Amino acid sequence: MELLGIDIGGSGIKGAIINTETGGLISERHRIPTPESATPESISKVVKELIEHFNWKAAVGCSFPSIVRDGKCYSASNISKAWIGTQIDELFSKQCGGIPFYVANDADLAGFAEITLGAGKEKKGTVVMITIGTGIGSGVYFNGELIPNVELGQLFYIDGKPIEHFAADSARKREDLKLSKWAKRLDFFLNHAKLILSPDCFILGGGISKKFEKFKEELMVDVPIEVAHFKNNAGIIGAAMLAHQRIK
């Protein structure tokens, strides 16, 4: 089935038409910068712009950077606090002429793509998808089954700030860190996650995953690490797969 997947991130909102059986992109990926305000109103307008760009009339899957239960937002770390309590699927559907939206946590959906079709396929035990970008997302799977909305990036680190403020790719850019120095921060985070979840495998995704070969030697955590097969498209692909799953 061919369905539109949309991935809402802290810096960009991306979409593409996906073959949900292979994970392949049927269209070019289209990206629009995330509005600085990142409010429900501003982001829903960008989602509508994406729908119009693809001239899309059918169901849409959407990965969203928050705790999501039954299509409703319950947290807001890298988006406006106004999102909390918003029924995301209904808002986007209303903005886009009534077409159905299916929404879940972004890292959970990136993990869905990787567990089903990518680097985590057929892996047993606890597999943790880590998405690294503006924040740090985490999707936890046990024997292929999702444990939803595990937000490891929100673990407290210094002065009550989440660890993603220290170890996300945005911190690397903000502080102009060399990859090697930033990777030591990522390693600290992965070791902490290991103590909490005792994973059998980490899968690293997000834009920084493209540079894995340049910093992998700095990662000392003694858990196998795979790079996301779908790289920074995993969220888009997982979103489209979610829509496929829900409309079957």
QUIQUIHU-V687152 format. One record per run of one state. SS is the DSSP state (H for helix, E for strand, L for the rest). FROM is the first residue (numbers start at 1). LEN is the number of residues. Records with the same first field share a line. If there is no record, write none. Layout:
# QUIQUIHU-V687152
SS=FROM-LEN ; FROM-LEN
This chain:
# QUIQUIHU-V687152
L=1-1 ; 9-3 ; 20-5 ; 26-4 ; 34-6 ; 54-6 ; 65-3 ; 70-2 ; 74-7 ; 84-3 ; 96-5 ; 118-8 ; 133-3 ; 143-2 ; 148-4 ; 155-1 ; 157-5 ; 163-1 ; 168-1 ; 175-4 ; 198-3 ; 206-1 ; 219-6 ; 228-3 ; 248-1
E=2-7 ; 12-8 ; 25-1 ; 30-4 ; 60-5 ; 68-2 ; 72-2 ; 87-1 ; 101-5 ; 126-7 ; 136-7 ; 145-3 ; 156-1 ; 162-1 ; 201-5 ; 225-3
H=40-14 ; 81-3 ; 88-8 ; 106-12 ; 152-3 ; 164-4 ; 169-6 ; 179-19 ; 207-12 ; 231-17
